[in-house]
Amino acid sequence: MIIVEQKPNMRDALEEMQELLRTIALVGSPPRHSSVRYTLCRSALIESELRPALPGFLVQCVSASKFHDFIHLYDPKAEARIAFVDSAFSAGRARLDSKRIYDVFSDPDD
């Protein structure tokens, strides 16, 4: 039996991707399941309206192992790597937080 994982929605993909990247920055090479989730989240984000706000390394690092190589060359200290990841995601997070959900059936006076 083959289990196929679905791509997460944009908001979930951003949250999960940041956590995956922080984990890779902290502990090193990701396990296979994390690599699969990285690929699914990355794909969801690249195809979303957040693409212009994504950090460049996310576009360049097509796999979790590529990101691992990149981030561990960036700085030898785990704290600096995690701070870099958090900072890099601030634009995407700001863009996502600024989006308003508009309900066409709501009463504007409510």
Backbone as ProteinMPNN parsed JSONL, in Angstrom:
{"seq_chain_A": "MIIVEQKPNMRDALEEMQELLRTIALVGSPPRHSSVRYTLCRSALIESELRPALPGFLVQCVSASKFHDFIHLYDPKAEARIAFVDSAFSAGRARLDSKRIYDVFSDPDD", "coords_chain_A": {"N_chain_A": [[0.836, -1.171, 0.0], [0.607, 2.169, -0.876], [1.144, 5.297, 0.501], [0.112, 8.484, -0.11], [1.085, 11.687, 0.485], [-0.59, 14.782, 0.942], [-0.245, 18.107, -0.374], [0.209, 20.793, 1.867], [-1.95, 23.574, 2.836], [-1.361, 27.082, 2.092], [-0.886, 28.651, 4.453], [-0.448, 26.677, 6.448], [1.724, 25.411, 5.257], [3.709, 27.385, 5.366], [4.08, 27.665, 8.15], [4.85, 25.021, 8.851], [7.119, 24.705, 7.245], [8.918, 26.606, 8.279], [9.351, 25.519, 10.821], [10.493, 23.043, 10.106], [12.862, 23.947, 8.859], [14.108, 25.253, 10.985], [14.606, 23.072, 12.641], [16.369, 21.56, 11.04], [18.439, 23.401, 10.902], [19.225, 23.373, 13.527], [19.762, 20.65, 14.377], [20.768, 19.153, 12.226], [21.102, 16.852, 9.482], [18.058, 15.965, 7.941], [15.51, 13.472, 8.718], [14.022, 10.975, 6.523], [11.17, 11.33, 6.365], [10.888, 14.015, 7.082], [12.197, 15.168, 4.963], [10.464, 14.599, 2.872], [8.229, 16.083, 3.709], [9.371, 18.633, 3.591], [9.713, 18.926, 0.813], [7.008, 18.866, -0.038], [5.901, 21.082, 1.348], [7.542, 23.155, 0.389], [6.914, 23.12, -2.326], [4.178, 23.828, -2.205], [4.428, 26.439, -1.212], [6.008, 27.724, -3.169], [4.27, 27.673, -5.296], [2.33, 29.363, -4.417], [0.749, 32.563, -3.643], [2.536, 33.745, -2.004], [5.06, 33.508, -2.988], [6.725, 35.732, -3.992], [7.553, 36.812, -1.56], [9.077, 34.932, -0.338], [12.086, 33.621, 1.115], [15.159, 33.763, -0.707], [16.851, 31.504, -0.558], [15.08, 29.423, -0.197], [13.914, 29.063, -2.631], [16.138, 28.327, -4.089], [17.162, 26.048, -2.741], [16.314, 23.047, -3.394], [15.861, 20.723, -2.05], [15.718, 19.169, 1.211], [18.214, 18.334, 2.031], [19.883, 19.965, 0.512], [19.28, 22.433, 1.645], [20.238, 21.91, 4.207], [23.03, 21.719, 3.702], [23.481, 24.348, 2.822], [22.697, 25.969, 5.094], [24.381, 25.111, 7.125], [26.816, 25.866, 6.207], [26.491, 28.55, 6.349], [26.717, 29.518, 9.033], [28.63, 28.491, 11.849], [27.416, 28.339, 14.32], [24.538, 27.193, 15.94], [22.521, 28.842, 17.011], [22.753, 31.22, 15.56], [22.112, 30.299, 13.034], [19.417, 29.566, 13.363], [18.297, 32.037, 14.02], [18.716, 33.322, 11.598], [17.007, 31.85, 9.887], [14.5, 32.447, 11.062], [14.422, 35.233, 10.703], [14.478, 35.354, 7.911], [11.979, 34.4, 7.263], [10.268, 36.375, 8.009], [9.2, 38.281, 6.173], [7.418, 36.764, 4.559], [5.667, 35.907, 6.537], [4.661, 38.357, 7.439], [3.346, 39.191, 5.158], [1.412, 37.211, 4.935], [0.025, 37.579, 7.343], [-1.039, 40.083, 6.909], [-2.998, 39.704, 5.091], [-6.433, 39.822, 4.591], [-9.36, 38.103, 5.379], [-12.149, 38.169, 3.509], [-15.514, 38.131, 3.738], [-18.067, 37.83, 1.578], [-20.685, 37.659, 2.247], [-21.011, 38.783, 4.678], [-22.222, 41.245, 6.979], [-21.331, 44.556, 6.771], [-21.744, 46.247, 8.9], [-21.641, 44.775, 11.188]], "CA_chain_A": [[0.0, 0.0, 0.0], [1.356, 3.414, -0.982], [0.467, 6.442, 1.099], [0.5, 9.726, -0.769], [0.802, 12.848, 1.322], [-1.085, 15.937, 0.202], [0.384, 19.396, -0.1], [-0.535, 21.606, 2.837], [-2.361, 24.89, 2.338], [-0.31, 28.087, 2.163], [-0.615, 29.024, 5.853], [0.16, 25.521, 7.113], [3.024, 25.171, 4.636], [4.653, 28.371, 5.9], [4.355, 27.28, 9.541], [5.593, 23.764, 8.888], [8.432, 24.897, 6.634], [9.795, 27.301, 9.218], [9.736, 24.555, 11.86], [11.429, 22.096, 9.5], [14.143, 24.613, 8.647], [14.715, 25.483, 12.299], [15.101, 21.772, 13.095], [17.559, 21.234, 10.248], [19.483, 24.336, 11.324], [19.648, 23.03, 14.88], [20.285, 19.297, 14.59], [21.47, 18.566, 11.084], [20.421, 16.166, 8.383], [16.679, 15.567, 8.259], [15.089, 12.112, 8.371], [13.298, 10.871, 5.252], [9.831, 11.921, 6.445], [11.047, 15.47, 7.054], [12.575, 15.53, 3.591], [9.221, 14.562, 2.089], [7.435, 17.244, 4.116], [10.071, 19.809, 3.037], [9.378, 19.001, -0.612], [5.592, 19.219, -0.17], [5.71, 22.473, 1.81], [8.235, 24.043, -0.548], [6.101, 23.168, -3.543], [2.972, 24.609, -1.903], [4.806, 27.846, -1.065], [6.486, 28.225, -4.462], [3.094, 27.829, -6.153], [1.36, 30.257, -3.781], [0.931, 34.001, -3.824], [3.632, 34.177, -1.135], [6.354, 33.29, -3.636], [7.598, 36.908, -4.008], [8.031, 37.138, -0.215], [9.864, 33.819, 0.196], [13.532, 33.828, 1.081], [15.796, 33.226, -1.913], [17.4, 30.165, -0.363], [14.018, 28.43, -0.308], [13.764, 28.828, -4.069], [17.356, 27.654, -4.555], [17.367, 24.76, -2.072], [15.198, 22.215, -3.849], [15.676, 19.58, -1.153], [16.121, 19.415, 2.596], [19.668, 18.149, 2.148], [20.507, 21.181, -0.043], [19.16, 23.454, 2.677], [21.18, 21.53, 5.268], [24.364, 22.139, 3.274], [23.498, 25.81, 2.803], [22.597, 26.607, 6.408], [25.541, 24.754, 7.948], [27.923, 26.691, 5.716], [26.167, 29.929, 6.695], [27.307, 29.874, 10.321], [28.866, 27.287, 12.655], [26.607, 28.369, 15.548], [23.123, 26.862, 15.727], [21.676, 29.993, 17.349], [22.811, 32.155, 14.426], [21.377, 29.68, 11.92], [17.992, 29.657, 13.663], [17.935, 33.458, 13.897], [18.682, 33.591, 10.163], [15.765, 31.26, 9.368], [13.371, 33.243, 11.563], [14.466, 36.528, 10.031], [14.16, 35.155, 6.498], [10.554, 34.132, 7.108], [9.471, 37.499, 8.486], [8.458, 38.911, 5.062], [6.296, 35.886, 4.218], [4.73, 35.944, 7.649], [4.005, 39.669, 7.414], [2.423, 39.196, 4.014], [0.297, 36.327, 5.271], [-0.741, 38.206, 8.423], [-1.733, 41.281, 6.433], [-4.134, 39.321, 4.254], [-7.704, 39.794, 5.311], [-10.369, 37.223, 4.801], [-13.331, 38.97, 3.266], [-16.698, 37.328, 3.534], [-18.998, 38.622, 0.784], [-22.017, 37.573, 2.816], [-21.079, 39.421, 5.99], [-22.778, 42.582, 7.065], [-20.239, 45.437, 7.155], [-22.072, 46.945, 10.149], [-21.486, 43.843, 12.335]], "C_chain_A": [[0.89, 1.248, 0.0], [0.525, 4.544, -0.39], [1.011, 7.695, 0.436], [0.096, 10.887, 0.125], [0.364, 14.008, 0.447], [-0.291, 17.179, 0.575], [-0.449, 20.142, 0.925], [-1.0, 22.91, 2.196], [-1.24, 25.888, 2.628], [0.085, 28.415, 3.609], [0.085, 27.883, 6.593], [1.551, 25.236, 6.566], [4.075, 26.128, 5.182], [5.058, 28.015, 7.335], [5.244, 26.045, 9.603], [6.992, 23.932, 8.314], [9.379, 25.586, 7.598], [10.252, 26.343, 10.321], [10.721, 23.518, 11.322], [12.814, 22.716, 9.348], [14.857, 24.883, 9.968], [15.312, 24.178, 12.834], [16.374, 21.383, 12.355], [18.721, 22.138, 10.657], [20.058, 23.954, 12.687], [20.367, 21.688, 14.948], [20.984, 18.674, 13.391], [20.564, 17.873, 10.102], [19.035, 15.681, 8.781], [16.407, 14.099, 7.946], [14.237, 12.127, 7.099], [11.927, 11.548, 5.3], [9.913, 13.446, 6.401], [11.429, 15.956, 5.665], [11.359, 15.55, 2.678], [8.364, 15.775, 2.425], [8.045, 18.543, 3.59], [9.659, 19.999, 1.579], [7.928, 19.428, -0.817], [5.326, 20.671, 0.235], [6.352, 23.46, 0.844], [7.413, 24.208, -1.816], [4.849, 24.022, -3.329], [3.302, 26.096, -1.821], [5.249, 28.461, -2.39], [5.307, 28.504, -5.392], [2.077, 28.826, -5.595], [1.653, 31.716, -4.103], [2.021, 34.558, -2.918], [5.001, 34.089, -1.808], [7.242, 34.533, -3.659], [8.188, 37.254, -2.632], [8.875, 36.019, 0.398], [11.349, 34.148, 0.156], [14.143, 33.139, -0.14], [16.338, 31.826, -1.744], [16.343, 29.088, -0.489], [13.752, 28.092, -1.773], [14.943, 28.003, -4.576], [17.534, 26.249, -3.984], [16.183, 23.836, -2.355], [14.958, 20.986, -2.975], [16.142, 19.961, 0.25], [17.623, 19.261, 2.755], [20.424, 19.346, 1.566], [20.424, 22.309, 0.979], [20.134, 23.167, 3.813], [22.587, 22.0, 4.917], [24.504, 23.657, 3.329], [23.584, 26.403, 4.212], [23.799, 26.281, 7.284], [26.818, 25.424, 7.442], [27.736, 28.149, 6.135], [26.842, 30.354, 7.994], [27.52, 28.594, 11.138], [27.993, 27.211, 13.913], [25.131, 28.148, 15.233], [22.215, 28.057, 15.987], [21.628, 30.991, 16.191], [22.036, 31.604, 13.233], [19.867, 29.801, 12.137], [17.512, 31.101, 13.544], [17.832, 33.853, 12.424], [17.389, 33.071, 9.547], [14.568, 32.1, 9.794], [13.295, 34.595, 10.868], [14.039, 36.406, 8.572], [12.664, 34.938, 6.268], [9.673, 35.311, 7.513], [8.658, 38.16, 7.374], [7.239, 38.068, 4.667], [5.231, 35.897, 5.283], [3.964, 37.262, 7.674], [2.984, 39.734, 6.291], [1.188, 38.358, 4.318], [-0.584, 36.961, 6.344], [-1.53, 39.423, 7.951], [-2.925, 40.959, 5.539], [-5.387, 39.277, 5.108], [-8.653, 38.853, 4.59], [-11.651, 38.034, 4.699], [-14.494, 38.044, 2.957], [-17.738, 38.194, 2.821], [-20.407, 38.606, 1.354], [-22.129, 38.256, 4.18], [-21.649, 40.824, 5.887], [-21.676, 43.522, 7.534], [-20.498, 46.19, 8.459], [-21.921, 46.064, 11.38], [-20.183, 44.076, 13.037]], "O_chain_A": [[1.821, 1.35, 0.799], [-0.643, 4.722, -0.734], [2.219, 7.934, 0.422], [-1.073, 11.049, 0.475], [0.88, 14.198, -0.654], [0.254, 17.291, 1.673], [-1.678, 20.127, 0.86], [-0.503, 23.302, 1.14], [-0.282, 25.565, 3.33], [1.271, 28.448, 3.936], [1.084, 28.097, 7.278], [2.453, 24.865, 7.316], [5.211, 25.724, 5.433], [6.237, 28.061, 7.685], [6.252, 26.021, 10.309], [7.949, 23.363, 8.839], [10.535, 25.182, 7.719], [11.42, 26.361, 10.709], [11.677, 23.157, 12.009], [13.821, 22.085, 9.67], [16.078, 24.754, 10.053], [16.399, 24.182, 13.414], [17.343, 20.932, 12.967], [19.861, 21.682, 10.746], [21.235, 24.185, 12.961], [21.457, 21.594, 15.513], [21.744, 17.721, 13.568], [19.41, 18.255, 9.913], [18.861, 15.062, 9.83], [16.997, 13.54, 7.021], [13.787, 13.186, 6.662], [11.563, 12.267, 4.369], [9.092, 14.093, 5.751], [11.022, 17.04, 5.246], [11.239, 16.417, 1.812], [7.83, 16.426, 1.527], [7.317, 19.451, 3.188], [9.3, 21.102, 1.165], [7.645, 20.262, -1.677], [4.61, 21.395, -0.457], [5.759, 24.489, 0.521], [7.244, 25.321, -2.313], [4.504, 24.845, -4.178], [2.535, 26.926, -2.31], [4.898, 29.602, -2.693], [5.337, 29.451, -6.179], [1.066, 29.101, -6.241], [2.652, 32.052, -4.739], [2.393, 35.724, -3.048], [5.995, 34.552, -1.248], [8.432, 34.413, -3.367], [9.219, 37.923, -2.557], [9.339, 36.146, 1.532], [11.812, 34.866, -0.73], [13.696, 32.068, -0.551], [16.295, 31.03, -2.682], [16.659, 27.953, -0.849], [13.404, 26.958, -2.102], [14.773, 27.094, -5.388], [18.01, 25.355, -4.684], [15.181, 23.85, -1.639], [13.959, 20.288, -3.146], [16.861, 20.941, 0.443], [18.241, 19.985, 3.536], [21.489, 19.706, 2.068], [21.385, 23.057, 1.16], [20.783, 24.08, 4.324], [23.262, 22.613, 5.744], [25.504, 24.186, 3.814], [24.443, 27.241, 4.486], [24.195, 27.104, 8.11], [27.796, 25.531, 8.182], [28.709, 28.893, 6.26], [27.464, 31.414, 8.06], [26.669, 27.704, 11.117], [27.847, 26.141, 14.504], [24.553, 28.821, 14.379], [21.242, 28.264, 15.262], [20.57, 31.54, 15.885], [21.381, 32.355, 12.51], [19.126, 30.102, 11.202], [16.428, 31.35, 13.016], [16.957, 34.633, 12.049], [16.745, 33.775, 8.77], [13.715, 32.427, 8.969], [12.212, 35.043, 10.49], [13.319, 37.263, 8.059], [12.145, 35.258, 5.199], [8.452, 35.245, 7.371], [7.521, 38.564, 7.616], [6.151, 38.607, 4.464], [4.037, 35.897, 4.984], [2.755, 37.277, 7.904], [1.89, 40.272, 6.462], [0.064, 38.745, 3.998], [-1.81, 36.886, 6.261], [-2.567, 39.757, 8.526], [-3.756, 41.823, 5.26], [-5.379, 38.75, 6.221], [-8.728, 38.824, 3.361], [-12.167, 38.524, 5.703], [-14.441, 37.262, 2.007], [-18.232, 39.171, 3.385], [-21.235, 39.442, 0.991], [-23.209, 38.303, 4.769], [-21.563, 41.486, 4.853], [-21.125, 43.305, 8.613], [-19.561, 46.715, 9.061], [-22.057, 46.548, 12.503], [-19.879, 43.395, 14.016]]}, "name": "protein", "num_of_chains": 1, "seq": "MIIVEQKPNMRDALEEMQELLRTIALVGSPPRHSSVRYTLCRSALIESELRPALPGFLVQCVSASKFHDFIHLYDPKAEARIAFVDSAFSAGRARLDSKRIYDVFSDPDD"}
